[in-house]
Amino acid sequence: MYPANFDYQKAHSVDEALAAMAANPDLKVIAGGHSLLPAMRLRLAQPPALLDIFGLEELRGIRREGDVFVVGAMTTHAQVLRSELPLFPEVAHEVGDPMVRNRGTIGGSLAHADPSADYPAAALALGVEFVIRGPEGERTVPADEMFLGMFESAVRPGELLTHIRIPASVQASAYEKFKHPASHYAIVGVAVVRHMDGQIRAAYTGAGEKAGRLHLLEERLNGGQPVGTGLVESSGLLGDRFASPEYRAHLVDVLAARAAARV
C-alpha cells in the first residue's frame, strides 16, 4: 500500500527545524524513518507534512567530555555499535538488521519511546540524560523522566531531542533479550549496570507500556542478595499472542539473572 499524499521539507540546521515546527504544528519529524514510514505505508499514520532532520550533521557523532559521552541524536545504530560507549554497543547489536542499523538513529528510537525498543532499558540502567531543544531553549531530562507511556516521551510538540549524555564511569554492564522472531523487537529485555561507585541500576523493556526500572532487583543486588524471582508484578504487564503477562514476568526474572551474572 502507498502512503497518503504529504508535503516534504528538509531541515539544514536545528534552528531551521525548530522554526519550521513552530510555523507548522502539523509537521511530523522524520529521522531514519524505520518506525514512521511503515506506519505511513499502511496508512496507520497520515501526517500532512514531513520534516526530514536525518542530514543534520550537528546532531551526529560521539565525543567524550570528562566523565560523560555526548552522543548526537542522529548518530546511527551502526555508529553506536562500533563505539566505545558503555552498554549501548551491545544493545545496538540487537537492533533490527544491518540495513536498519545503518539508517536508524539512536535519538529517533529513544524519542519514539516504543515499549519494545532496546535502548530505553539501557538508558535507564545507565542513568543517561537527554538534551532537548525547543522554542523556549534547551533543557535536560533524566532517564527516569523520559519515558512517559506507550510511544510517549518527554519530548514535547515543537521540540527536538538533540543529544544524549551517557556516563562513562561504568564498571560492567549487560543486556539480555528474548526477542520477537520476525521483528527482533524485545518481547522482554533486561539491562544491568554496575557503576564505578559500586551501585547497580537495572531496567526492563518490552514487558509493559513503557520501559521501567527494576527497583527490587537493584535492592537485592546492592544488598548482596541473590536475584530471586517476582521482580515485577504480572498484573501490570502486556499480554499478546507471543507472551502472556505471566510469561513476561517470568522472562524478566530469567533475563535479570543472566544479566546480573555478567556484572
C-alpha positions as CSV (number, residue, x, y, z in Angstrom):
1,M,0.0,0.0,0.0
2,Y,1.1,3.5,-0.7
3,P,1.1,6.3,1.9
4,A,-1.3,9.2,1.6
5,N,0.0,12.4,0.0
6,F,2.2,14.6,2.1
7,D,4.4,17.7,1.9
8,Y,8.1,17.3,2.4
9,Q,10.8,19.6,3.6
10,K,14.4,19.2,4.7
11,A,16.0,21.0,7.6
12,H,19.6,22.2,7.3
13,S,20.1,23.2,11.0
14,V,18.4,22.6,14.3
15,D,17.3,26.3,14.4
16,E,15.7,25.8,11.0
17,A,13.9,22.7,12.1
18,L,12.6,24.4,15.3
19,A,11.4,27.3,13.2
20,A,9.6,25.0,10.7
21,M,7.9,23.2,13.5
22,A,6.8,26.5,15.1
23,A,5.4,27.6,11.8
24,N,3.6,24.4,11.1
25,P,2.4,22.3,14.1
26,D,1.2,19.6,11.8
27,L,4.8,18.7,10.7
28,K,5.9,15.2,11.6
29,V,9.7,14.9,12.2
30,I,11.4,12.0,10.4
31,A,14.9,10.8,11.0
32,G,15.8,7.2,10.0
33,G,12.2,6.6,9.2
34,H,12.0,2.9,10.3
35,S,9.0,3.5,12.6
36,L,7.1,6.2,10.7
37,L,7.4,5.0,7.1
38,P,5.9,1.5,7.6
39,A,3.0,3.1,9.5
40,M,2.5,5.6,6.7
41,R,2.6,2.8,4.0
42,L,-0.2,1.0,6.0
43,R,-2.0,4.4,6.4
44,L,-1.9,3.9,10.2
45,A,-0.2,7.3,10.2
46,Q,-1.1,10.1,7.7
47,P,0.9,13.2,8.5
48,P,0.2,16.0,6.1
49,A,3.8,17.1,6.1
50,L,7.2,15.6,7.0
51,L,10.3,17.4,8.2
52,D,13.5,15.5,7.4
53,I,16.3,16.0,10.0
54,F,18.4,13.0,9.1
55,G,21.1,15.1,7.5
56,L,21.7,17.4,10.4
57,E,25.5,17.0,10.9
58,E,25.4,19.0,14.2
59,L,23.3,16.1,15.7
60,R,25.8,13.4,14.6
61,G,28.8,11.8,16.3
62,I,30.1,10.7,19.6
63,R,32.6,12.6,21.8
64,R,33.8,12.4,25.3
65,E,33.6,15.3,27.7
66,G,35.3,14.3,31.0
67,D,33.2,11.5,32.6
68,V,30.4,11.8,30.1
69,F,30.0,10.6,26.5
70,V,27.9,13.1,24.4
71,V,26.0,11.3,21.6
72,G,24.2,13.2,18.8
73,A,20.6,12.2,18.3
74,M,21.2,11.5,14.6
75,T,24.0,9.0,15.3
76,T,23.1,5.7,13.7
77,H,22.8,2.3,15.4
78,A,25.8,1.2,13.3
79,Q,27.9,4.0,14.6
80,V,26.9,3.2,18.2
81,L,27.7,-0.4,17.6
82,R,31.3,0.5,16.6
83,S,31.8,2.9,19.5
84,E,33.4,2.6,23.0
85,L,30.2,3.6,24.8
86,P,29.2,1.6,27.8
87,L,26.4,-1.0,27.2
88,F,24.9,0.8,24.1
89,P,27.1,-1.1,21.5
90,E,25.9,-4.4,22.9
91,V,22.3,-3.2,22.7
92,A,22.8,-1.8,19.2
93,H,23.8,-5.2,18.0
94,E,20.3,-6.4,19.0
95,V,18.5,-3.7,17.0
96,G,16.9,-4.9,13.7
97,D,19.3,-6.0,11.0
98,P,22.3,-4.3,9.2
99,M,20.0,-2.3,6.9
100,V,18.1,-0.9,9.9
101,R,21.3,-0.3,11.9
102,N,22.9,1.7,9.1
103,R,19.9,4.1,8.7
104,G,18.1,4.1,12.1
105,T,19.2,6.6,14.7
106,I,19.6,6.4,18.5
107,G,17.7,9.6,19.0
108,G,14.8,8.6,16.8
109,S,14.5,5.3,18.7
110,L,14.6,6.9,22.2
111,A,12.3,9.8,21.3
112,H,9.8,7.3,19.7
113,A,9.5,5.5,23.1
114,D,8.4,2.2,21.6
115,P,7.6,0.0,24.6
116,S,9.5,-2.9,22.9
117,A,12.6,-0.9,21.9
118,D,16.0,-2.0,23.3
119,Y,17.6,1.4,24.0
120,P,15.2,2.6,26.8
121,A,16.3,-0.2,29.2
122,A,20.0,0.7,28.6
123,A,19.3,4.4,29.1
124,L,17.5,3.8,32.4
125,A,20.2,1.4,33.7
126,L,23.0,3.8,32.8
127,G,21.2,6.8,34.1
128,V,21.6,8.9,30.9
129,E,20.5,12.5,30.4
130,F,18.5,13.7,27.4
131,V,19.2,17.2,26.0
132,I,16.1,18.6,24.4
133,R,15.8,21.9,22.5
134,G,12.6,23.8,21.8
135,P,11.2,27.4,21.4
136,E,12.0,28.2,25.0
137,G,15.6,27.0,24.8
138,E,17.4,23.9,26.0
139,R,16.5,21.6,28.9
140,T,17.9,18.3,30.3
141,V,15.7,15.4,31.2
142,P,17.0,12.5,33.3
143,A,16.3,9.0,32.0
144,D,13.8,8.3,34.8
145,E,11.6,11.1,33.5
146,M,12.0,10.4,29.8
147,F,9.6,7.5,29.1
148,L,6.0,8.5,30.0
149,G,3.9,5.8,28.3
150,M,3.4,3.8,25.2
151,F,5.0,5.8,22.4
152,E,5.1,8.8,24.7
153,S,8.3,10.5,25.7
154,A,9.2,13.8,27.5
155,V,9.9,15.4,24.1
156,R,7.1,17.9,23.7
157,P,5.5,19.1,20.4
158,G,7.8,21.6,18.8
159,E,10.9,20.2,20.5
160,L,13.8,18.1,19.3
161,L,16.0,15.6,21.1
162,T,19.5,16.8,20.2
163,H,21.9,14.8,22.3
164,I,22.2,12.0,24.9
165,R,24.7,12.3,27.7
166,I,25.9,8.9,28.8
167,P,28.0,8.3,32.0
168,A,31.5,6.9,31.1
169,S,32.1,5.7,34.7
170,V,30.8,2.2,34.4
171,Q,32.5,-0.9,35.8
172,A,30.4,-3.5,34.0
173,S,27.2,-3.8,32.1
174,A,25.0,-6.4,30.4
175,Y,21.9,-6.7,28.3
176,E,19.8,-9.8,27.9
177,K,16.9,-10.1,25.5
178,F,14.1,-12.5,24.4
179,K,13.2,-11.2,21.0
180,H,10.3,-11.4,18.6
181,P,11.4,-13.9,15.9
182,A,10.4,-11.7,13.0
183,S,10.8,-8.0,14.1
184,H,13.6,-8.7,16.6
185,Y,11.9,-6.2,19.0
186,A,12.1,-7.2,22.6
187,I,9.4,-9.4,24.0
188,V,11.4,-8.7,27.1
189,G,14.8,-7.2,27.6
190,V,16.8,-6.5,30.8
191,A,19.8,-4.2,31.3
192,V,22.0,-4.3,34.4
193,V,24.8,-1.8,35.0
194,R,27.4,-1.7,37.8
195,H,28.6,1.9,38.1
196,M,32.0,3.0,39.4
197,D,30.7,3.7,42.9
198,G,29.7,0.0,43.0
199,Q,26.0,0.7,42.8
200,I,23.8,-1.3,40.4
201,R,21.0,0.0,38.3
202,A,18.7,-2.2,36.3
203,A,15.8,-1.8,33.9
204,Y,13.5,-3.7,31.6
205,T,11.8,-3.1,28.3
206,G,9.2,-5.0,26.3
207,A,7.1,-6.2,29.2
208,G,5.0,-3.1,29.9
209,E,3.6,0.0,28.3
210,K,6.9,1.7,28.8
211,A,10.4,0.7,29.9
212,G,11.0,0.8,33.7
213,R,13.5,0.4,36.5
214,L,13.8,-2.9,38.3
215,H,13.9,-1.4,41.8
216,L,13.5,-4.7,43.6
217,L,16.4,-6.2,41.6
218,E,18.6,-3.2,42.4
219,E,17.8,-3.5,46.1
220,R,18.7,-7.2,46.2
221,L,21.9,-6.8,44.2
222,N,23.1,-3.7,46.1
223,G,22.4,-5.5,49.3
224,G,24.4,-8.6,48.3
225,Q,21.3,-10.8,47.9
226,P,20.6,-13.2,45.1
227,V,18.4,-12.1,42.2
228,G,15.5,-14.3,43.2
229,T,12.1,-14.1,41.5
230,G,9.0,-11.9,41.5
231,L,10.9,-8.8,40.2
232,V,7.7,-7.4,38.6
233,E,4.0,-8.0,39.1
234,S,2.4,-9.6,36.0
235,S,-0.8,-7.6,36.6
236,G,0.8,-4.5,35.1
237,L,2.4,-6.2,32.1
238,L,1.4,-6.6,28.4
239,G,-0.1,-9.7,27.0
240,D,-0.4,-10.8,23.4
241,R,-0.2,-13.9,21.2
242,F,3.6,-14.0,21.7
243,A,3.7,-13.8,25.5
244,S,1.2,-13.6,28.4
245,P,1.7,-11.1,31.2
246,E,2.7,-14.1,33.5
247,Y,5.2,-15.3,31.0
248,R,6.7,-11.8,30.6
249,A,7.1,-11.6,34.3
250,H,8.9,-14.9,34.3
251,L,11.1,-13.7,31.5
252,V,12.1,-10.7,33.5
253,D,13.3,-12.9,36.3
254,V,15.2,-15.2,33.9
255,L,16.9,-12.5,31.9
256,A,17.7,-10.4,35.1
257,A,19.5,-13.4,36.5
258,R,21.5,-13.8,33.3
259,A,22.4,-10.1,33.1
260,A,23.3,-9.9,36.8
261,A,25.7,-12.8,36.4
262,R,27.7,-10.9,33.9
263,V,28.2,-7.8,36.0
